[in-house]
């Protein structure tokens, strides 16, 4: 059984072939090639695995390998049940370490700066997640607070690696003091050039300034919600998800929040949560909860949204990572 669709299989094959060619070229021009030759053999073995159509099939029982195991290692060849106890413990240790590393990449849960009060909740569906969440105090512009929320394609360890990659890209761009539009355009180019063609990420990039002005670029992400003077409006997408194409621009939406106003940014793990009857939570329910708790502090609003979606699921397992961030204007 082959679990890859044709486009994904071709993308994987193309990337492996590219790595093989680069390794072969480097080996031809390098004296100490021991490690490089070993890497070349690994790439060639991976190519044979993909080309044989045996991707996702256990070599022992010939059944489909568990999806979670494939997320951990996309080229794994044996079911978890056929691994030794020592091998299973090694995987558990790796996942635990990956979870701890990802946690260190997250910002402080509660930040107050320049009249802004920001809180968030980050809840991966498994050990690690593919949601991206960051809040950055600009070292070059002390009057600004940058915030980012995104969702990388895929799930599990593979998505978490891409999330870490996106985190590094964005952090490097914040130091340039570029506009959120320029940062999003550069992040798109860098992400596209450094990942497989099948990988992409939706992303909200924002800059909250001391005067209450907020600049937002929405690269194909769930529409953030603005709570202003008792009304709730959505900030629609201003461009495609990053990583799909190397070029393309991203327009800036400018908002002005008054004291008491809030901005809610979230991933589709919130709106696409389902209950046991397979009914989707949806954006309207998010708006309803936000309307009831609009006067609350950011952490209380985050807690209210998470509590409500948990009650809605009624025990149904969460299938996707969930992240919610609330920025409130206090002065």
C-alpha positions in Angstrom: 0.0 0.0 0.0 1.4 3.4 -0.9 0.3 6.3 1.3 1.9 9.1 -0.7 -0.2 10.8 -3.3 1.5 11.3 -6.6 2.4 15.0 -6.1 3.9 14.4 -2.7 5.8 11.4 -3.8 7.3 13.4 -6.8 8.2 16.3 -4.4 10.0 13.9 -2.1 11.8 12.2 -4.9 12.9 15.5 -6.4 14.2 16.7 -3.1 16.1 13.5 -2.5 17.6 13.5 -5.9 18.7 17.1 -5.4 20.4 16.2 -2.1 22.0 13.2 -3.8 23.4 15.3 -6.7 24.7 17.9 -4.2 26.4 15.3 -2.1 28.0 13.6 -5.2 29.3 17.0 -6.3 30.7 17.8 -2.9 32.4 14.3 -2.6 34.1 14.9 -5.9 35.7 18.0 -4.6 36.5 17.0 -1.0 39.3 15.0 0.4 37.7 13.6 3.6 34.6 11.9 2.2 33.9 9.2 4.8 30.8 10.9 6.3 29.6 12.3 3.0 29.7 8.8 1.4 27.6 7.5 4.3 25.1 10.3 3.8 24.9 9.6 0.1 24.1 5.9 0.8 21.3 7.0 3.1 19.8 9.3 0.5 20.0 6.6 -2.2 18.4 4.1 0.1 15.6 6.6 0.8 15.1 7.1 -3.0 14.8 3.4 -3.5 12.2 3.2 -0.7 10.0 5.9 -2.2 10.4 4.6 -5.8 9.5 1.1 -4.8 6.1 2.1 -3.7 6.7 0.6 -0.2 6.4 3.9 1.6 4.2 3.5 4.7 4.2 -0.3 4.6 5.6 -2.4 7.4 8.4 -4.8 6.2 7.4 -7.3 8.9 3.6 -7.5 8.8 3.1 -5.8 5.4 0.3 -3.6 6.9 0.0 0.2 6.9 2.3 1.8 9.4 0.6 3.8 12.1 0.2 7.4 11.0 1.7 8.8 14.2 4.8 6.7 13.6 5.1 8.1 10.1 4.9 11.6 11.4 7.8 10.9 13.7 9.9 9.5 10.8 8.5 9.8 7.2 10.7 7.0 5.9 10.2 4.5 8.8 9.8 0.9 7.6 8.5 -1.0 10.7 5.4 -0.7 12.9 5.9 0.4 16.4 4.6 -2.9 17.7 7.6 -4.6 16.0 10.2 -2.4 17.6 12.1 -3.7 20.6 11.3 -2.2 24.0 14.6 -0.3 24.0 13.8 1.2 20.6 10.3 2.3 21.7 11.8 3.9 24.8 14.3 5.7 22.6 11.4 7.2 20.5 9.6 8.3 23.7 12.7 10.0 24.9 13.2 11.8 21.6 9.6 12.9 21.5 9.8 14.2 25.1 13.0 16.1 24.3 11.4 17.5 21.2 8.4 18.7 23.2 10.7 20.4 25.8 12.7 22.1 23.0 9.6 23.4 21.3 8.3 24.8 24.6 11.5 26.9 25.0 10.7 28.5 21.6 7.4 29.9 22.9 7.2 33.5 24.4 6.2 34.4 27.9 2.5 33.5 28.4 1.6 37.0 29.5 3.2 40.2 28.2 2.4 43.9 29.1 4.1 46.6 27.1 3.3 50.2 25.8 -0.4 50.0 26.8 -0.8 46.4 25.4 -1.8 43.3 27.4 -1.2 40.0 25.5 -1.9 36.4 26.5 -2.1 33.2 24.6 -2.6 29.4 25.0 -0.6 26.9 22.9 -1.9 23.3 23.0 -0.4 20.8 20.5 -2.6 17.8 19.7 0.4 15.5 20.4 3.9 15.7 21.9 4.7 18.5 19.6 2.8 20.7 17.2 2.9 22.6 14.0 1.3 25.8 15.2 3.7 28.8 15.4 3.3 31.5 18.1 5.6 34.3 19.0 5.6 37.7 20.6 8.7 39.9 20.1 9.7 43.1 21.8 11.6 45.1 19.1 15.1 46.1 20.2 15.2 48.8 17.4 11.7 50.2 18.0 10.8 50.2 21.7 7.3 51.6 20.9 6.4 48.5 18.9 5.4 44.9 19.9 5.5 42.3 17.1 3.2 39.3 17.2 3.0 36.2 15.0 0.6 33.3 14.8 0.7 30.6 12.1 0.0 27.0 11.2 2.4 24.8 9.3 1.1 22.2 6.9 1.1 18.7 8.4 1.1 17.4 11.9 3.5 15.8 14.4 7.3 16.0 14.5 7.6 16.9 10.8 5.4 19.9 11.3 7.2 20.9 14.5 10.5 20.9 12.7 9.0 23.3 10.1 7.5 25.4 12.9 11.0 25.7 14.4 12.4 26.7 11.0 9.7 29.3 10.6 10.4 30.6 14.1 14.1 31.1 13.2 13.2 32.8 9.9 10.8 35.3 11.5 13.1 36.1 14.5 15.9 36.9 12.1 13.7 39.3 10.1 12.3 41.2 13.2 15.8 42.4 13.9 15.8 44.2 10.5 13.0 46.6 11.7 11.2 46.0 8.3 7.5 46.5 7.9 5.3 43.5 8.6 4.6 43.4 4.8 8.3 43.2 4.0 8.9 40.6 6.7 6.1 38.4 5.4 7.3 38.7 1.9 10.9 37.7 2.9 9.6 34.9 5.2 7.6 33.6 2.2 10.7 33.6 0.0 13.0 32.0 2.6 10.5 29.4 3.6 9.8 28.5 -0.1 13.5 28.2 -0.9 14.3 26.0 2.1 11.4 23.5 2.3 9.8 20.9 0.0 7.3 22.3 -2.5 4.4 20.5 -0.7 5.1 22.4 2.6 3.6 25.8 3.4 2.3 27.8 6.3 -0.5 30.2 7.0 0.7 33.2 9.0 -0.6 36.4 10.7 2.2 38.9 11.2 1.4 42.0 13.3 2.9 45.1 14.8 1.2 46.8 17.7 2.3 50.3 18.4 2.2 52.4 21.5 -0.5 54.8 20.1 -3.0 51.9 19.6 -2.3 51.4 15.9 -2.0 47.8 14.7 -0.6 46.7 11.3 -1.5 43.2 10.1 -0.5 41.0 7.2 -2.6 37.9 6.9 -1.0 35.2 4.7 -3.9 32.8 4.2 -4.6 32.4 7.9 -7.9 32.3 9.8 -9.3 35.9 10.0 -8.3 37.6 13.2 -11.3 39.2 15.0 -11.3 42.8 16.2 -13.5 43.7 19.2 -14.1 47.4 18.9 -16.9 49.5 20.4 -19.1 46.5 21.0 -18.8 45.2 17.4 -16.7 42.3 16.0 -15.1 42.4 12.6 -12.7 40.0 10.8 -9.4 40.8 9.2 -9.4 38.8 6.0 -6.4 37.4 4.2 -4.2 39.8 2.4 -2.2 37.1 0.5 -1.5 33.5 -0.1 0.1 31.1 2.6 3.8 31.5 2.7 6.0 28.9 0.9 3.7 28.2 -2.0 5.4 30.6 -4.4 8.7 32.5 -4.1 7.2 35.8 -5.0 4.1 37.8 -4.3 3.2 40.7 -2.1 1.2 41.1 1.1 -0.9 44.1 1.8 -1.0 45.7 5.3 -4.3 46.2 7.1 -4.1 49.0 9.6 -6.3 49.1 12.6 -6.6 51.6 15.5 -7.7 50.1 18.8 -9.0 52.2 21.7 -8.7 51.3 25.4 -10.9 48.3 26.0 -10.6 47.0 22.4 -9.1 43.6 21.7 -7.7 41.5 18.9 -8.2 37.7 18.8 -5.8 35.6 16.7 -6.2 31.8 16.5 -5.5 28.7 14.5 -8.0 26.5 12.8 -7.7 24.0 15.7 -10.2 26.3 17.4 -12.8 26.8 14.6 -12.5 23.4 13.0 -12.9 21.4 16.3 -15.7 18.9 16.0 -18.1 17.3 18.5 -19.2 13.6 18.6 -21.9 14.5 16.0 -19.2 15.7 13.6 -20.4 19.3 13.8 -17.8 22.0 13.4 -17.3 24.7 16.1 -17.0 27.5 13.6 -16.2 31.2 13.6 -19.7 32.3 14.7 -19.3 30.5 17.9 -15.9 32.2 18.5 -17.6 35.6 17.9 -20.4 34.7 20.4 -18.0 33.8 23.1 -15.9 36.9 22.4 -19.0 39.1 22.6 -19.9 37.7 26.0 -16.4 38.2 27.4 -15.2 41.3 25.5 -14.8 43.2 28.8 -12.5 40.6 30.3 -8.7 40.6 30.5 -6.9 38.8 27.7 -6.1 35.7 29.8 -9.7 35.4 30.8 -10.9 35.7 27.2 -8.4 33.0 26.1 -9.6 30.7 28.9 -13.3 31.3 28.0 -12.7 30.3 24.4 -10.8 27.2 25.3 -13.3 26.2 28.0 -16.2 26.6 25.5 -14.6 24.6 22.7 -13.7 21.9 25.1 -17.3 21.7 26.3 -18.4 21.7 22.6 -16.2 18.7 21.8 -17.9 16.8 24.7 -15.0 14.4 25.0 -14.3 14.0 21.3 -10.5 13.8 20.7 -8.8 16.9 19.5 -7.4 16.2 16.0 -5.4 19.4 15.5 -3.1 21.8 17.4 -4.9 24.7 19.0 -3.5 28.2 19.6 -5.4 31.3 20.7 -3.8 34.7 21.3 -5.6 37.9 22.6 -4.1 41.4 22.5 -6.0 44.0 24.4 -5.5 47.8 24.4 -5.4 49.0 28.0 -4.5 52.7 27.8 
